[in-house]
């Protein structure tokens, strides 16, 4: 069974009409930009992709649009995480049917699920997309709780297609327990921690910044570039406090990839001052 590899862009979702509709015409341009930038693939409908703000039908369509636009060898993984097991399972099954390369799932937010609830949820979803590689998406800051190590062991026993995890937690000490699990691939989500993670055995990164800065992220993962590490660290620091999704989309407009920076409500677009700050940061990073 194939596994995800390398540098994966946590892709934005192109939207229009004030964020009410998918901007279907923009998907091919985005995929071409990512592939030309050197990343190995993308994750659709994750945190950066506003996945939980889209309907199930919209998320199915996003998967189809990304898959139809990908060049040979370009990986498309689908984040199927949703509030209910039924919706999550439906999205995972669709990813299998549509021809995706992998499925990832975050622990459902809001309710602090116990070990048995989490295990049942993940196993049902993994079985729905079997034999696709299945990845757990660990992000305490979004779920509200961490996936316990013993839950991962339980899922592994009942879902043979479990291949690894994306871990977006910070600081690095929060990532370390997942790196110690033998036989599962770990992708680091926080770009400033990618090099440290790969030095400890992580095999790559799934990066939100890569959606607008694919070449930097590719250099970070493929070349273990210290310069790229400095750039992603500066970008994360400079974007602190600025709406992240809208900022990435403004950068993509500036690079002639998108024509709309619309986001799905309740997310908001940038103020004029924020837009100026973002574009100045991009100029500074490009000049380093």
C-alpha positions as CSV (number, residue, x, y, z in Angstrom):
1,X,0.0,0.0,0.0
2,X,1.4,3.4,-1.0
3,X,2.2,6.0,1.7
4,X,2.2,9.7,1.6
5,X,5.7,11.2,1.3
6,X,7.6,14.5,1.5
7,X,6.2,18.0,1.5
8,X,2.4,18.2,1.5
9,X,0.5,21.5,1.1
10,X,-2.5,21.9,3.4
11,X,-4.4,23.5,0.5
12,X,-6.7,26.5,0.8
13,X,-10.1,26.1,-0.8
14,X,-10.8,28.7,-3.5
15,X,-14.1,30.5,-2.8
16,X,-16.1,33.3,-4.5
17,X,-19.3,35.3,-3.9
18,X,-18.3,36.4,-0.5
19,X,-17.2,32.9,0.4
20,X,-20.7,31.4,-0.3
21,X,-19.6,29.2,-3.3
22,X,-16.6,27.2,-4.5
23,X,-14.5,29.0,-7.1
24,X,-14.3,26.0,-9.3
25,X,-12.3,27.7,-12.1
26,X,-9.4,28.4,-9.7
27,X,-8.6,24.8,-8.6
28,X,-6.5,23.9,-11.7
29,X,-4.4,27.1,-11.3
30,X,-3.8,26.3,-7.6
31,X,-2.8,22.7,-8.2
32,X,-0.4,23.8,-11.0
33,X,1.2,26.5,-8.7
34,X,1.7,23.9,-6.0
35,X,3.2,21.3,-8.3
36,X,5.4,23.8,-10.0
37,X,6.6,24.9,-6.5
38,X,8.0,21.5,-5.8
39,X,5.6,20.1,-3.1
40,X,4.7,16.4,-3.4
41,X,1.0,16.8,-3.0
42,X,-1.8,18.4,-1.1
43,X,-4.3,17.8,1.7
44,X,-7.8,18.9,0.8
45,X,-10.4,20.3,3.2
46,X,-8.1,20.4,6.3
47,X,-7.8,23.3,8.7
48,X,-6.3,25.6,6.1
49,X,-8.9,24.4,3.6
50,X,-11.8,25.6,5.8
51,X,-13.1,22.0,5.6
52,X,-15.3,22.1,8.7
53,X,-17.1,25.2,7.3
54,X,-18.1,23.5,4.1
55,X,-21.0,21.2,3.5
56,X,-20.5,17.5,2.9
57,X,-21.5,17.9,-0.8
58,X,-19.1,20.9,-1.1
59,X,-16.3,18.8,0.4
60,X,-16.9,16.0,-2.1
61,X,-16.8,18.5,-4.9
62,X,-13.5,19.9,-3.6
63,X,-12.0,16.5,-3.6
64,X,-13.1,15.9,-7.2
65,X,-11.8,19.2,-8.4
66,X,-8.4,18.7,-6.9
67,X,-8.2,15.1,-8.3
68,X,-9.2,16.2,-11.7
69,X,-6.5,18.9,-11.8
70,X,-3.5,16.9,-10.4
71,X,-0.5,16.0,-12.6
72,X,0.9,12.5,-12.7
73,X,2.6,11.6,-9.4
74,X,1.1,14.5,-7.4
75,X,-0.5,13.1,-4.3
76,X,-4.0,14.2,-3.1
77,X,-5.0,13.3,0.4
78,X,-8.4,14.2,1.7
79,X,-9.2,15.4,5.2
80,X,-12.6,13.7,6.0
81,X,-12.8,14.9,9.6
82,X,-16.3,16.1,10.6
83,X,-18.5,16.5,13.7
84,X,-20.3,13.2,13.2
85,X,-19.1,9.7,12.5
86,X,-21.7,9.5,9.7
87,X,-20.4,12.5,7.8
88,X,-16.8,11.6,8.4
89,X,-17.4,8.0,7.1
90,X,-19.3,9.3,4.1
91,X,-16.4,11.7,3.2
92,X,-13.8,8.9,3.6
93,X,-15.8,6.5,1.5
94,X,-16.1,9.2,-1.2
95,X,-12.3,9.8,-1.2
96,X,-11.8,6.1,-1.9
97,X,-14.4,6.1,-4.7
98,X,-13.0,9.3,-6.2
99,X,-9.4,8.0,-6.4
100,X,-7.7,9.9,-3.6
101,X,-4.3,8.8,-2.4
102,X,-5.0,8.9,1.4
103,X,-7.5,10.0,4.0
104,X,-6.8,11.9,7.2
105,X,-9.2,12.5,10.1
106,X,-9.0,14.9,13.1
107,X,-10.6,14.0,16.4
108,X,-14.1,15.5,16.4
109,X,-14.2,18.8,18.2
110,X,-16.5,20.1,20.9
111,X,-17.2,16.9,22.9
112,X,-14.2,15.5,24.7
113,X,-14.6,11.9,23.5
114,X,-13.3,9.1,25.7
115,X,-11.0,6.4,24.5
116,X,-13.7,4.0,23.4
117,X,-15.7,6.7,21.5
118,X,-12.6,7.9,19.7
119,X,-11.5,4.4,18.8
120,X,-14.9,3.4,17.4
121,X,-15.0,6.7,15.4
122,X,-11.6,6.3,13.9
123,X,-12.0,2.6,13.1
124,X,-15.3,3.1,11.3
125,X,-13.8,5.8,9.2
126,X,-10.6,3.8,8.4
127,X,-12.7,0.8,7.4
128,X,-14.8,3.0,5.1
129,X,-11.7,4.1,3.1
130,X,-9.8,0.8,3.3
131,X,-7.4,0.0,1.5
132,X,-6.5,3.7,1.2
133,X,-3.7,4.8,3.7
134,X,-5.4,6.3,6.7
135,X,-3.8,9.0,8.9
136,X,-4.8,10.5,12.2
137,X,-4.7,14.2,12.4
138,X,-3.6,15.3,15.9
139,X,-4.2,18.9,16.7
140,X,-5.2,19.6,20.3
141,X,-5.7,23.3,19.5
142,X,-8.5,22.4,17.1
143,X,-10.1,19.3,18.6
144,X,-9.8,20.6,22.2
145,X,-8.1,17.4,23.3
146,X,-5.2,15.2,22.2
147,X,-5.5,11.7,20.7
148,X,-4.2,9.4,23.5
149,X,-1.4,7.1,22.5
150,X,-3.4,4.1,23.7
151,X,-6.2,5.0,21.3
152,X,-3.7,4.9,18.4
153,X,-2.7,1.4,19.5
154,X,-6.3,0.3,19.6
155,X,-7.1,1.8,16.2
156,X,-4.0,0.1,14.7
157,X,-5.2,-3.3,15.9
158,X,-8.5,-2.9,14.2
159,X,-7.6,-0.8,11.1
160,X,-4.7,-2.3,9.2
161,X,-4.7,0.7,6.8
162,X,-3.5,3.1,9.5
163,X,-0.2,4.4,8.2
164,X,0.6,7.4,10.3
165,X,-0.2,10.8,11.7
166,X,-0.1,14.5,11.0
167,X,0.8,16.2,14.2
168,X,0.2,20.0,14.3
169,X,0.7,20.5,18.0
170,X,3.2,22.9,19.6
171,X,5.7,23.1,21.3
172,X,8.0,20.2,20.2
173,X,7.5,18.4,23.4
174,X,3.9,17.8,22.4
175,X,5.0,16.1,19.2
176,X,7.6,13.9,20.8
177,X,5.2,11.1,22.1
178,X,3.9,10.5,18.6
179,X,7.4,10.3,17.2
180,X,8.1,7.4,19.6
181,X,5.4,5.2,18.0
182,X,7.2,2.5,15.9
183,X,6.0,1.8,12.4
184,X,3.8,4.9,11.9
185,X,4.8,7.8,9.7
186,X,4.7,11.2,11.2
187,X,4.2,14.5,9.3
188,X,4.8,17.7,11.3
189,X,2.2,20.5,10.8
190,X,4.0,23.4,12.4
191,X,6.6,24.5,9.9
192,X,9.2,25.9,12.4
193,X,9.3,22.5,14.0
194,X,9.7,20.4,10.8
195,X,13.5,20.2,10.8
196,X,13.6,19.2,14.5
197,X,10.8,16.6,13.8
198,X,12.6,15.1,10.8
199,X,15.8,14.9,12.9
200,X,13.8,12.7,15.3
201,X,12.3,10.5,12.6
202,X,9.3,12.4,11.1
203,X,9.1,11.8,7.3
204,X,7.8,15.2,6.2
205,X,5.5,18.1,6.7
206,X,1.9,18.9,6.0
207,X,2.0,22.7,5.8
208,X,-0.5,25.5,5.6
209,X,2.1,27.9,4.5
210,X,2.9,25.6,1.6
211,X,-0.4,26.6,0.1
212,X,1.1,30.0,-0.7
213,X,4.8,29.3,-0.3
214,X,5.3,25.8,-1.8
215,X,8.9,26.3,-2.9
216,X,10.0,27.4,0.6
217,X,8.3,24.4,2.2
218,X,9.7,22.0,-0.4
219,X,13.2,23.2,0.4
220,X,12.5,22.9,4.1
221,X,11.4,19.2,3.7
222,X,13.5,18.0,0.8
223,X,16.7,19.8,1.5
224,X,16.5,20.4,5.2
225,X,17.3,24.0,4.4
226,X,18.2,26.3,7.3
227,X,17.3,29.3,5.1
228,X,13.8,27.8,4.5
229,X,13.5,27.2,8.3
230,X,14.3,30.9,8.9
231,X,11.7,31.9,6.3
232,X,8.8,29.8,7.6
233,X,9.6,30.9,11.1
234,X,9.5,34.6,10.0
235,X,6.2,34.0,8.1
236,X,4.5,32.4,11.1
237,X,5.7,35.2,13.4
238,X,4.7,37.9,10.9
239,X,1.2,36.4,10.4
240,X,0.5,36.1,14.0
241,X,-2.8,37.8,14.8
242,X,-3.7,38.2,11.1
243,X,-6.5,36.0,9.7
244,X,-4.5,33.1,8.3
245,X,-6.8,31.9,5.5
246,X,-7.4,35.3,4.1
247,X,-3.7,36.1,4.3
248,X,-2.7,33.1,2.2
249,X,-5.4,33.9,-0.3
250,X,-4.2,37.5,-0.6
251,X,-0.7,36.2,-1.3
252,X,-2.1,33.9,-4.0
253,X,-3.8,36.8,-5.6
254,X,-0.5,38.7,-5.6
255,X,1.1,35.7,-7.3
256,X,-1.7,35.5,-10.0
257,X,-3.0,32.1,-8.7
258,X,-6.4,33.3,-7.4
259,X,-8.7,36.1,-8.3
260,X,-10.7,36.0,-5.1
261,X,-9.5,36.1,-1.4
262,X,-13.0,35.2,-0.2
263,X,-13.3,33.0,2.9
264,X,-16.3,31.2,4.4
265,X,-18.1,33.0,7.3
266,X,-17.5,33.4,10.2
267,X,-13.9,33.8,9.0
268,X,-13.2,37.2,7.7
269,X,-11.1,38.9,5.1
270,X,-8.2,41.3,5.7
271,X,-8.4,44.9,6.5
272,X,-6.4,47.3,4.3
273,X,-3.7,47.6,7.0
274,X,-3.5,43.8,7.4
275,X,-3.2,43.4,3.6
276,X,-0.4,45.8,3.5
277,X,1.4,44.0,6.3
278,X,1.0,40.7,4.6
279,X,2.3,41.9,1.2
280,X,5.2,43.7,2.9
281,X,6.1,40.4,4.7
282,X,6.0,38.5,1.4
283,X,8.4,41.1,-0.1
284,X,10.8,40.8,2.9
285,X,10.8,37.0,2.8
286,X,11.4,37.0,-1.0
287,X,14.4,39.3,-0.4
288,X,16.0,37.2,2.3
